[in-house]
Amino acid sequence: MSECCNDGCGKVREAPADPMVRRILWIVLIANAAMFAIESWIGHAAGSLSLQADALDFGADAATYGITLMAVGKSLATRTRAALFKSAAMLVMGVVILAMAAAKAFSHVPPEAVPMGVVGVMALAVNLGAVVLLLRFREGDANLRSVWLCSRNDAFGNLLVIGAAAVTAATRSPWPDLAVGTIMCLLFVSGSAAIYRQARRESAVAHMEANA
């Protein structure tokens, strides 16, 4: 999917501060925090790297939505700083998942496929709901656009987890789980780069406005 929908990357949009925005962000924050707890527990019990990576993803997203809630309605400079912080956090999470994948590569024990598939479907339902709720933010400022990008990427990651569970059940191989964990790392890095570029453009606008 293009990072610049409808030539929007060069524009700085106003961040809506109405109560509906805050309600939506609270809903997705609570849902992500709940899935972080569920996937952390089941991912560890099932020995699944992809579920553990997805759990970290949900945890990072819950924190991201909290930061976004604090920044909604604030100045452009404040919103840009929040977006840059989230970009850095997404990059760190990508590195963490890559390190987990490297460590897991030395183990030849496949994860439990059934818990992977069941929790993957649960996670997909949560993220698709978030994508629908956050759809209005997909072309917003960097701070709000980042929450939509997180949920969009997460839904794609959930499909990969479900696919890996199916292949693992058929082959009893640990490699599908490792492959999905690596792909999720790349999604984190890609999302981080997209948010960073837009936030830097908005930072330049905020600087010009401050000196005007």
Backbone as JSON, one array per atom type, in Angstrom:
{
  "sequence": "MSECCNDGCGKVREAPADPMVRRILWIVLIANAAMFAIESWIGHAAGSLSLQADALDFGADAATYGITLMAVGKSLATRTRAALFKSAAMLVMGVVILAMAAAKAFSHVPPEAVPMGVVGVMALAVNLGAVVLLLRFREGDANLRSVWLCSRNDAFGNLLVIGAAAVTAATRSPWPDLAVGTIMCLLFVSGSAAIYRQARRESAVAHMEANA",
  "N": [[0.85, -1.2, 0.0], [0.51, 2.22, -0.78], [2.5, 4.74, 0.77], [1.82, 7.36, 0.6], [-1.07, 8.39, 0.31], [-3.32, 9.63, -2.04], [-1.75, 11.89, -2.6], [-1.13, 12.88, -0.09], [1.04, 13.03, 1.63], [2.58, 15.28, 1.63], [1.2, 17.21, 2.96], [0.07, 18.89, 5.91], [-2.2, 17.97, 8.18], [-5.01, 18.97, 10.2], [-5.37, 17.89, 13.58], [-8.04, 16.15, 14.81], [-9.9, 16.89, 17.75], [-12.17, 16.05, 18.96], [-14.56, 14.45, 21.2], [-15.24, 11.89, 20.21], [-12.95, 10.94, 18.91], [-11.23, 10.46, 21.06], [-12.7, 8.49, 22.43], [-12.64, 6.38, 20.57], [-9.88, 5.86, 20.5], [-9.46, 5.05, 23.15], [-10.95, 2.67, 23.18], [-9.54, 1.0, 21.34], [-7.09, 0.97, 22.62], [-7.6, -0.41, 25.07], [-8.45, -2.89, 24.04], [-6.09, -3.73, 22.74], [-4.31, -3.89, 24.9], [-5.47, -5.98, 26.33], [-5.17, -8.12, 24.5], [-2.41, -8.22, 24.42], [-1.8, -9.29, 26.95], [-3.06, -11.82, 26.75], [-1.83, -13.02, 24.47], [0.85, -13.0, 25.25], [0.9, -14.84, 27.35], [-0.17, -17.26, 26.15], [1.46, -17.48, 23.89], [3.99, -17.92, 25.04], [3.48, -20.34, 26.39], [2.87, -22.0, 24.24], [5.2, -21.97, 22.85], [5.66, -20.28, 20.68], [7.2, -18.13, 18.49], [6.09, -16.27, 16.72], [3.61, -15.65, 17.91], [4.5, -14.56, 20.33], [5.93, -12.37, 19.34], [3.81, -11.01, 18.2], [2.4, -10.45, 20.49], [4.12, -8.63, 21.76], [3.85, -6.68, 19.88], [1.13, -5.93, 20.22], [1.36, -4.91, 22.83], [3.12, -2.75, 22.41], [1.53, -1.26, 20.71], [-0.62, -0.58, 22.39], [0.69, 1.15, 24.13], [1.39, 3.06, 22.25], [-1.13, 4.07, 21.49], [-1.84, 5.24, 23.89], [0.04, 7.32, 24.06], [-0.76, 8.75, 21.83], [-3.31, 9.56, 22.64], [-2.61, 11.41, 24.61], [-1.47, 13.34, 23.01], [-3.42, 14.22, 21.23], [-5.17, 17.0, 20.02], [-3.24, 18.75, 20.85], [-0.49, 21.05, 20.16], [1.01, 21.34, 16.85], [3.76, 20.91, 16.97], [4.02, 19.42, 19.34], [2.52, 17.13, 18.7], [4.08, 16.17, 16.62], [6.48, 15.53, 17.92], [5.55, 13.43, 19.49], [4.92, 11.58, 17.49], [7.48, 11.09, 16.42], [8.66, 9.85, 18.61], [7.13, 7.5, 18.71], [7.86, 6.4, 16.28], [10.52, 5.75, 16.78], [10.12, 3.87, 18.81], [8.78, 1.83, 17.42], [10.84, 1.01, 15.74], [12.67, -0.01, 17.6], [11.18, -2.17, 18.6], [11.11, -3.76, 16.32], [13.8, -4.54, 16.14], [14.02, -5.98, 18.52], [12.29, -8.15, 18.04], [13.63, -9.32, 15.89], [15.95, -10.16, 17.18], [14.85, -12.07, 18.9], [13.99, -13.91, 16.99], [16.44, -14.75, 15.96], [17.53, -16.04, 18.19], [15.67, -18.08, 18.53], [16.12, -19.57, 16.29], [18.04, -21.43, 16.82], [16.75, -23.43, 18.08], [15.05, -26.42, 17.44], [12.5, -27.15, 17.93], [9.17, -27.34, 17.13], [6.43, -24.96, 17.4], [3.25, -25.14, 19.21], [0.63, -25.81, 17.14], [-2.21, -25.51, 17.19], [-2.97, -23.67, 19.38], [-1.65, -21.45, 18.3], [-3.11, -20.95, 15.94], [-5.76, -20.5, 16.9], [-5.47, -18.26, 18.66], [-4.37, -16.53, 16.84], [-6.55, -16.04, 15.13], [-8.27, -14.74, 16.95], [-6.74, -12.45, 17.46], [-6.68, -11.32, 14.91], [-9.39, -10.62, 14.56], [-9.63, -8.61, 16.52], [-7.83, -6.69, 15.54], [-8.87, -6.12, 12.98], [-11.25, -4.94, 13.72], [-10.18, -2.65, 14.95], [-8.94, -1.45, 12.74], [-11.17, -0.69, 11.21], [-12.42, 1.12, 12.97], [-10.44, 3.06, 13.13], [-10.22, 4.02, 10.6], [-10.83, 6.58, 9.66], [-8.59, 8.02, 10.28], [-6.57, 7.46, 8.53], [-5.38, 9.16, 6.7], [-4.51, 11.22, 8.2], [-2.69, 13.49, 10.42], [0.79, 12.83, 11.31], [0.87, 11.76, 13.87], [-1.76, 10.69, 14.38], [-2.08, 9.15, 12.08], [-0.24, 7.16, 12.51], [-1.42, 5.38, 14.33], [-3.36, 4.15, 12.83], [-1.79, 2.92, 10.87], [-0.42, 1.11, 12.5], [-2.47, -0.71, 13.29], [-3.33, -1.63, 10.78], [-1.0, -2.91, 9.78], [-0.76, -4.82, 11.75], [-3.02, -6.44, 11.39], [-2.37, -7.66, 8.98], [-0.11, -9.04, 9.85], [-1.36, -10.85, 11.6], [-2.74, -12.52, 9.82], [-0.57, -13.79, 8.69], [0.38, -15.2, 10.92], [-1.72, -17.01, 11.32], [-1.54, -18.44, 8.92], [1.03, -19.52, 9.27], [0.54, -21.19, 11.43], [-1.11, -23.1, 10.25], [0.64, -24.27, 8.38], [2.59, -25.22, 10.11], [1.13, -27.13, 11.54], [0.8, -28.99, 9.53], [3.39, -29.73, 8.79], [5.02, -29.88, 11.03], [7.22, -28.28, 11.44], [9.59, -25.86, 12.65], [10.16, -23.63, 11.15], [8.17, -22.05, 9.67], [7.02, -20.48, 11.73], [9.26, -19.03, 12.57], [9.8, -17.62, 10.21], [7.55, -15.96, 9.98], [7.86, -14.39, 12.29], [10.16, -12.97, 11.55], [9.23, -11.54, 9.31], [7.36, -9.9, 10.59], [9.09, -8.32, 12.04], [10.19, -6.83, 9.91], [7.9, -5.42, 9.15], [7.54, -3.74, 11.33], [9.84, -2.13, 11.09], [9.43, -0.96, 8.57], [7.0, 0.46, 9.02], [7.92, 2.2, 10.99], [9.76, 3.76, 9.52], [8.03, 5.03, 7.69], [6.38, 6.64, 9.35], [8.36, 8.21, 10.52], [9.37, 9.71, 8.35], [7.1, 11.26, 7.61], [6.65, 12.62, 10.01], [8.98, 14.15, 10.21], [8.65, 15.9, 8.06], [6.42, 17.31, 8.98], [7.51, 18.38, 11.25], [9.27, 20.24, 10.16], [7.44, 22.05, 9.11], [6.22, 22.92, 11.5], [8.39, 24.21, 12.64], [8.79, 26.33, 10.86], [6.38, 27.69, 11.25], [6.69, 28.48, 13.9], [8.72, 30.31, 13.68], [7.62, 32.23, 12.14]],
  "CA": [[0.0, 0.0, 0.0], [1.31, 3.44, -0.88], [2.62, 5.52, 2.0], [1.33, 8.71, 0.34], [-2.38, 8.24, -0.33], [-3.93, 10.85, -2.58], [-0.8, 13.0, -2.49], [-1.33, 13.46, 1.23], [2.22, 13.07, 2.49], [3.17, 16.61, 1.67], [0.3, 18.15, 3.63], [-0.09, 18.75, 7.34], [-3.62, 18.07, 8.46], [-5.37, 19.26, 11.57], [-5.69, 16.71, 14.37], [-9.31, 16.34, 15.46], [-9.84, 16.77, 19.2], [-13.51, 15.82, 19.45], [-14.65, 13.31, 22.12], [-15.3, 10.62, 19.49], [-11.58, 10.49, 18.68], [-10.72, 9.91, 22.31], [-13.4, 7.24, 22.72], [-12.11, 5.35, 19.68], [-8.53, 5.53, 20.94], [-9.57, 4.27, 24.39], [-11.44, 1.33, 22.84], [-8.47, 0.2, 20.74], [-6.04, 0.82, 23.64], [-8.0, -1.48, 25.99], [-8.44, -4.15, 23.29], [-4.71, -4.12, 22.5], [-3.73, -4.28, 26.17], [-6.01, -7.32, 26.65], [-4.54, -9.1, 23.62], [-1.02, -8.33, 24.86], [-1.76, -10.24, 28.07], [-3.46, -13.15, 26.27], [-0.82, -13.59, 23.57], [2.09, -13.22, 25.99], [0.73, -16.09, 28.09], [-0.33, -18.41, 25.27], [2.65, -17.57, 23.05], [5.06, -18.57, 25.83], [3.09, -21.72, 26.65], [2.9, -22.76, 22.98], [6.53, -21.9, 22.27], [5.53, -19.66, 19.36], [7.85, -16.83, 18.32], [5.19, -15.33, 16.05], [2.64, -15.17, 18.89], [5.2, -13.67, 21.27], [6.19, -11.13, 18.62], [2.54, -10.31, 18.06], [2.08, -9.94, 21.82], [4.9, -7.4, 21.91], [3.22, -5.72, 18.98], [-0.06, -5.42, 20.9], [1.8, -4.08, 23.94], [3.64, -1.5, 21.87], [0.4, -0.5, 20.17], [-1.36, -0.01, 23.52], [1.47, 2.31, 24.56], [1.28, 4.04, 21.18], [-2.44, 4.71, 21.58], [-1.8, 6.1, 25.06], [0.78, 8.52, 23.69], [-1.61, 9.49, 20.9], [-4.36, 10.2, 23.45], [-2.04, 12.59, 25.26], [-1.09, 14.34, 22.01], [-4.58, 14.7, 20.46], [-5.59, 18.35, 20.35], [-2.1, 19.58, 21.22], [0.12, 21.78, 19.05], [1.65, 20.53, 15.82], [5.09, 20.52, 17.44], [3.85, 18.35, 20.33], [2.09, 15.93, 17.99], [5.21, 15.68, 15.85], [7.4, 14.87, 18.85], [4.93, 12.14, 19.85], [5.06, 10.67, 16.34], [8.88, 10.69, 16.33], [8.89, 8.88, 19.68], [6.52, 6.24, 18.31], [8.68, 5.85, 15.21], [11.68, 5.12, 17.41], [9.65, 2.68, 19.54], [8.52, 0.78, 16.43], [12.13, 0.5, 15.28], [13.22, -0.83, 18.68], [10.44, -3.42, 18.64], [11.57, -4.57, 15.2], [15.1, -5.11, 16.5], [13.78, -6.98, 19.57], [11.72, -9.34, 17.41], [14.69, -9.94, 15.1], [16.82, -10.86, 18.13], [14.11, -13.25, 19.33], [14.02, -14.86, 15.89], [17.8, -15.3, 15.88], [17.69, -16.98, 19.29], [14.78, -19.21, 18.29], [16.62, -20.35, 15.16], [18.87, -22.51, 17.32], [15.87, -24.47, 18.6], [14.36, -27.12, 16.35], [11.21, -27.61, 18.45], [8.08, -26.54, 16.54], [5.42, -24.5, 18.34], [1.95, -25.8, 19.16], [-0.09, -25.17, 16.03], [-3.61, -25.18, 17.5], [-3.05, -22.37, 20.07], [-1.24, -20.4, 17.36], [-4.21, -20.64, 15.03], [-6.9, -19.94, 17.64], [-5.14, -16.91, 19.12], [-4.2, -15.71, 15.64], [-7.88, -15.61, 14.69], [-8.72, -13.74, 17.92], [-5.98, -11.22, 17.23], [-7.13, -10.75, 13.63], [-10.68, -9.99, 14.8], [-9.4, -7.37, 17.26], [-7.17, -5.7, 14.68], [-9.78, -5.68, 11.93], [-12.14, -3.97, 14.36], [-9.44, -1.4, 15.13], [-8.75, -0.84, 11.41], [-12.43, -0.04, 10.84], [-12.62, 2.27, 13.85], [-9.41, 4.07, 12.89], [-10.14, 4.3, 9.16], [-10.91, 8.02, 9.45], [-7.29, 8.62, 10.57], [-5.53, 6.92, 7.64], [-4.69, 10.24, 5.99], [-4.38, 12.31, 9.14], [-1.32, 13.9, 10.73], [1.66, 11.68, 11.57], [0.53, 11.18, 15.16], [-2.94, 9.86, 14.25], [-1.88, 8.16, 11.01], [0.55, 6.06, 13.02], [-2.25, 4.37, 14.99], [-4.02, 3.37, 11.77], [-0.76, 2.07, 10.28], [-0.16, 0.01, 13.42], [-3.54, -1.71, 13.21], [-3.3, -2.22, 9.44], [0.12, -3.84, 9.72], [-1.02, -5.92, 12.68], [-3.98, -7.36, 10.77], [-1.59, -8.44, 8.01], [0.7, -9.96, 10.63], [-2.22, -11.92, 12.12], [-2.96, -13.47, 8.74], [0.65, -14.58, 8.57], [0.42, -16.13, 12.05], [-2.69, -18.08, 11.04], [-0.94, -19.26, 7.87], [2.15, -20.27, 9.85], [-0.05, -22.25, 12.26], [-1.59, -24.16, 9.35], [1.81, -24.98, 7.81], [3.23, -25.94, 11.22], [0.31, -28.31, 11.81], [0.99, -29.96, 8.45], [4.79, -30.15, 8.61], [5.72, -29.94, 12.32], [8.5, -27.58, 11.27], [9.64, -24.58, 13.35], [10.54, -22.54, 10.25], [7.1, -21.08, 9.37], [6.91, -19.57, 12.87], [10.42, -18.13, 12.5], [9.64, -16.75, 9.05], [6.55, -14.93, 10.31], [8.48, -13.46, 13.23], [11.07, -12.1, 10.79], [8.41, -10.62, 8.51], [6.8, -8.91, 11.51], [10.18, -7.38, 12.29], [10.27, -5.93, 8.76], [6.74, -4.54, 9.19], [7.84, -2.71, 12.33], [10.84, -1.21, 10.55], [8.79, -0.21, 7.49], [6.08, 1.42, 9.62], [8.72, 3.22, 11.67], [10.31, 4.66, 8.51], [6.95, 5.84, 7.13], [5.98, 7.64, 10.34], [9.48, 9.13, 10.7], [9.44, 10.65, 7.22], [6.01, 12.22, 7.68], [6.86, 13.46, 11.18], [10.04, 15.11, 9.91], [8.07, 16.95, 7.23], [5.56, 18.14, 9.82], [8.4, 19.12, 12.15], [9.77, 21.39, 9.42], [6.33, 23.02, 9.06], [6.07, 23.49, 12.83], [9.52, 25.13, 12.84], [8.52, 27.54, 10.08], [5.29, 28.4, 11.9], [7.2, 29.07, 15.13], [9.6, 31.43, 13.33], [6.92, 33.18, 11.27]],
  "C": [[0.87, 1.24, 0.0], [1.33, 4.19, 0.43], [2.05, 6.92, 1.81], [0.01, 8.62, -0.42], [-2.91, 9.58, -0.79], [-3.04, 12.07, -2.4], [-0.86, 13.66, -1.12], [-0.07, 13.64, 2.04], [2.84, 14.45, 2.58], [2.34, 17.62, 2.42], [0.25, 17.86, 5.12], [-1.55, 18.98, 7.66], [-3.87, 18.39, 9.93], [-5.71, 17.97, 12.3], [-7.01, 16.94, 15.08], [-9.21, 16.09, 16.96], [-11.21, 16.48, 19.78], [-13.55, 14.57, 20.33], [-14.68, 11.97, 21.42], [-13.9, 10.06, 19.24], [-11.02, 9.83, 19.92], [-11.4, 8.59, 22.67], [-12.86, 6.1, 21.86], [-10.72, 4.9, 20.14], [-8.55, 4.71, 22.23], [-10.01, 2.85, 24.11], [-10.29, 0.46, 22.31], [-7.32, 0.01, 21.74], [-6.37, -0.36, 24.57], [-7.96, -2.84, 25.29], [-7.01, -4.64, 23.07], [-4.02, -4.56, 23.79], [-4.19, -5.69, 26.58], [-5.34, -8.39, 25.81], [-3.05, -9.27, 23.94], [-0.9, -9.37, 25.98], [-2.05, -11.67, 27.59], [-2.36, -13.78, 25.43], [0.51, -13.84, 24.27], [2.04, -14.57, 26.7], [0.7, -17.3, 27.16], [0.89, -18.58, 24.36], [3.8, -18.25, 23.76], [4.74, -20.04, 26.04], [3.19, -22.58, 25.4], [4.28, -22.78, 22.34], [6.55, -21.26, 20.9], [6.18, -18.29, 19.33], [6.88, -15.83, 17.72], [4.13, -14.8, 17.01], [3.29, -14.23, 19.9], [5.53, -12.33, 20.62], [4.91, -10.32, 18.48], [2.09, -9.74, 19.4], [2.84, -8.64, 22.1], [4.32, -6.29, 21.06], [1.99, -5.1, 19.64], [0.33, -4.51, 22.07], [2.32, -2.73, 23.48], [2.51, -0.62, 21.34], [-0.41, 0.15, 21.29], [-0.64, 1.23, 24.04], [1.37, 3.44, 23.54], [-0.04, 4.8, 21.25], [-2.5, 5.63, 22.8], [-1.08, 7.41, 24.77], [-0.06, 9.39, 22.75], [-2.72, 10.22, 21.65], [-3.84, 11.46, 24.12], [-1.76, 13.71, 24.27], [-2.26, 14.92, 21.23], [-5.0, 16.08, 20.96], [-4.47, 19.28, 20.74], [-1.55, 20.28, 19.97], [0.76, 20.83, 18.06], [3.01, 20.05, 16.29], [5.0, 19.36, 18.44], [3.45, 17.05, 19.66], [3.23, 15.32, 17.19], [6.22, 14.97, 16.73], [6.86, 13.5, 19.27], [5.1, 11.13, 18.73], [6.51, 10.2, 16.2], [9.23, 9.66, 17.41], [8.33, 7.52, 19.29], [7.31, 5.58, 17.18], [9.89, 5.12, 15.79], [11.28, 3.84, 18.14], [9.38, 1.52, 18.58], [9.81, 0.17, 15.92], [12.75, -0.42, 16.33], [12.51, -2.18, 18.74], [10.84, -4.35, 17.49], [12.89, -5.26, 15.51], [14.92, -6.21, 17.54], [13.25, -8.28, 18.95], [12.77, -10.07, 16.58], [15.64, -10.72, 16.0], [16.16, -12.14, 18.64], [14.14, -14.33, 18.25], [15.38, -15.53, 15.77], [18.02, -16.33, 16.98], [16.87, -18.25, 19.06], [15.3, -20.12, 17.18], [17.47, -21.52, 15.62], [18.05, -23.65, 17.92], [15.11, -25.11, 17.44], [13.01, -27.68, 16.8], [10.11, -26.75, 17.85], [7.09, -26.08, 17.61], [4.15, -25.32, 18.24], [1.06, -25.08, 18.16], [-1.5, -24.72, 16.4], [-3.73, -23.87, 18.29], [-2.65, -21.21, 19.16], [-2.41, -19.96, 16.5], [-5.37, -19.96, 15.73], [-6.64, -18.5, 18.06], [-4.91, -15.99, 17.93], [-5.52, -15.19, 15.11], [-8.45, -14.55, 15.63], [-8.05, -12.39, 17.67], [-6.42, -10.53, 15.94], [-8.47, -10.03, 13.81], [-10.52, -8.65, 15.52], [-8.81, -6.31, 16.34], [-8.05, -5.23, 13.53], [-10.8, -4.68, 12.5], [-11.46, -2.63, 14.55], [-9.23, -0.69, 13.8], [-10.01, -0.09, 10.99], [-12.65, 1.22, 11.68], [-11.67, 3.42, 13.53], [-9.31, 4.51, 11.44], [-10.13, 5.8, 8.87], [-9.56, 8.72, 9.65], [-6.22, 8.25, 9.55], [-4.79, 7.98, 6.85], [-4.54, 11.46, 6.89], [-2.93, 12.72, 9.35], [-0.53, 12.67, 11.16], [1.28, 10.99, 12.87], [-0.67, 10.25, 15.05], [-2.79, 8.8, 13.15], [-1.12, 6.94, 11.53], [-0.31, 4.99, 13.67], [-2.99, 3.52, 13.95], [-3.01, 2.43, 11.11], [-0.46, 0.87, 11.18], [-1.19, -1.09, 13.27], [-3.57, -2.39, 11.84], [-2.2, -3.25, 9.33], [-0.13, -5.06, 10.61], [-1.99, -6.93, 12.08], [-3.27, -8.24, 9.74], [-0.73, -9.46, 8.74], [-0.12, -11.12, 11.19], [-2.52, -12.97, 11.06], [-1.74, -14.37, 8.54], [0.77, -15.6, 9.7], [-0.52, -17.31, 11.81], [-2.13, -19.02, 9.96], [0.2, -20.11, 8.4], [1.64, -21.42, 10.71], [-0.51, -23.42, 11.39], [-0.42, -24.96, 8.79], [2.51, -25.78, 8.9], [2.46, -27.21, 11.55], [0.56, -29.4, 10.77], [2.39, -30.54, 8.41], [5.54, -30.41, 9.91], [7.11, -29.34, 12.22], [8.47, -26.26, 12.05], [9.82, -23.38, 12.42], [9.4, -21.6, 9.86], [6.93, -20.03, 10.47], [8.05, -18.55, 12.86], [10.28, -17.14, 11.35], [8.66, -15.62, 9.34], [7.11, -13.92, 11.3], [9.41, -12.49, 12.53], [10.31, -11.09, 9.95], [7.8, -9.53, 9.4], [7.84, -7.87, 11.91], [10.27, -6.36, 11.16], [9.09, -4.97, 8.72], [6.95, -3.41, 10.2], [8.78, -1.66, 11.74], [10.24, -0.35, 9.45], [7.84, 0.85, 8.04], [6.82, 2.55, 10.32], [9.26, 4.24, 10.67], [9.24, 5.58, 7.94], [6.54, 6.96, 8.08], [7.1, 8.66, 10.53], [9.53, 10.16, 9.59], [8.33, 11.7, 7.31], [6.19, 13.16, 8.87], [7.94, 14.5, 10.94], [9.51, 16.23, 9.02], [7.21, 17.89, 8.08], [6.38, 18.94, 10.83], [8.95, 20.37, 11.46], [8.7, 22.47, 9.32], [6.16, 23.71, 10.4], [7.18, 24.51, 13.12], [9.29, 26.43, 12.1], [7.42, 28.37, 10.72], [5.78, 29.11, 13.16], [8.06, 30.3, 14.85], [8.92, 32.48, 12.46], [6.59, 34.46, 12.02]]
}
